[in-house]
């Protein structure tokens, strides 16, 4: 359902624009998300709240599904660098270049 809703809103945007729009959409759904530029220039989506945190902490399945959704919508691989159920202060998804390393070009790469 979210993929069908979000997909058209991301079409035609650069990767950096997609990351920012996806964070805005996540915030609309209660995640308190923000885009963070990492020291190496890569972009991350940092979520400071999880509206289903209790369920996520118990089973983890929603978190895997969310990461897969974001990856498909952005058209890139993501790496989770922090995780609320692991007692981190947020969940952070880092845009990677497909080989597990952060993509420093995420802010400007058309996609």
N, C-alpha and C positions, 0 to 999 in steps of 0.2 A: 504494500500500500504506500509506504513512504517513498519507495523507489519511483513509483509512478507519479507521485506528487512532486518530488524534488527534481527528478530528471529533466523535465522541460525547463525548469527554472535555472538550470546550470548550462543548458545548451548554448554554444557560441561564445562562452567565456574562456579566458585564459585559465591556466591551472591555478594561478594565484587568486584570480577572481572567484573561481569555483570554491577554493578553500575558504575564502572569506564569506561567500554566500552560504556555504554549507554550515559554517559556524553560526551564522545568523539564523538559519532555519532550525538548527539544533536548539538555539536559545529560545525560539518561539515554542519549542516543545519541552521546555523546562530544564535544559541542560546547563544554562549559564555558561555558554561556550565563548571562547575568544581565540583569536589567531595570534600565535606567538612566533616571532622570527627568532630562530635559534642562532647562537653565535656564529655558526658556519653559513648562515643565510637560508637554511632550510626553513620551511613553514611547518608549524604544528597546530593542531586544533586541541585546545585545552578546555576540558569540561569540568567545571567546579561543583556541579551538582548532578545527581542522577535521580530522575523521578521514579525509577524502579530499583533503587539501590539495594533494598532488602532482598529482592528476588535475585538480582545480579550477584550479590554476595553468596547466596546459597548455591546457585547452579552454574553461573557463568555463561550459560547459553545466550542470553540476550546480548552480552558483551561481544561474543564472537560474531553474532549476527550483525550487530551494529558496525563492527570493524569491516566486515565483508561488504556491507551496504555502502559505507563511505568509500572503500577502495573501488568498488564498481562505479559509483557516481563520479569519482574523480579520475578514474582511468589509470590509477597508479597503485603501487604497493604502499602499505602503511605499516608502521611499527609502533606498538604501544610501549611508551617509555615510562608511564606511571598508570596506576590502576587503583581506583577507590577501594574495591574489595580487598586489596593487599595493604590497606591502611595508608595509602598515599593520600595527599590532600586533593587530588584530582585524577582524572583519566586524561592522558595526553596521547594523541595519535600523530606521529611524525611522518610527513610525506617522504617516501624513499624512492630511489631510482630503479627499483626492481631487483637489486642485489643485496638488499638489507642495509644499504648505507644511505644516510640522509641526502636528499636532493637539494643542493644549494641553489639550483636554478628554478625552484618551484614558483618563486614569485613572478617570474617573467616568461616561463615556457608556455606557448600557446598549446591548447589541447582541445 
